[in-house]
Structures are given as structure tokens and as C-alpha cells.
Amino acid sequence: VLTDYLKANQVWINDGTGRFGDSGIRFGGGQFYRHAHLGDLDGDGDLDVFLATFGLREGPNEIWFNHGQ
């Protein structure tokens, strides 16, 4: 997961050879995130995402739960 103050937030996928390629997925709807951290936050075995913003002006931090869909 790539976050960028000047560009769209992106998801890149590992191709199995140690390289990553752009999946074409963009997210955030113009929201700027400082950091993205992946982990199983709800204990269901799927990766969830914690997104940290730049501060109060940019809105609250967010947690996106993966529901396996």
C-alpha cells in the first residue's frame, strides 16, 4: 500500500518473484494519508489496514476491515 501526499493512494501486488506491480487500485477519494499499516486487526486471518492521516485538518485516522469479499 502506497500513500502519497501529492498523488492517489495505491495498492501494489507482489508478483511472487520479489517484485511489485501496480494493481491499478486507487483509494481514499482525495484523502491524504501519512502511513498505511497492514495487520490482522480483528483476528479473522485477513489483512486489515490502519491509515494514519496528517492531522486534525486532514480528518481522523481510519481502520479498514477486510471482510474477505
Secondary structure by P-SEA (a helix, b strand, c coil): cccccccccccccccccccccccccccccccccccccccccccccbbbbbbbccccccccbbbbbbccc
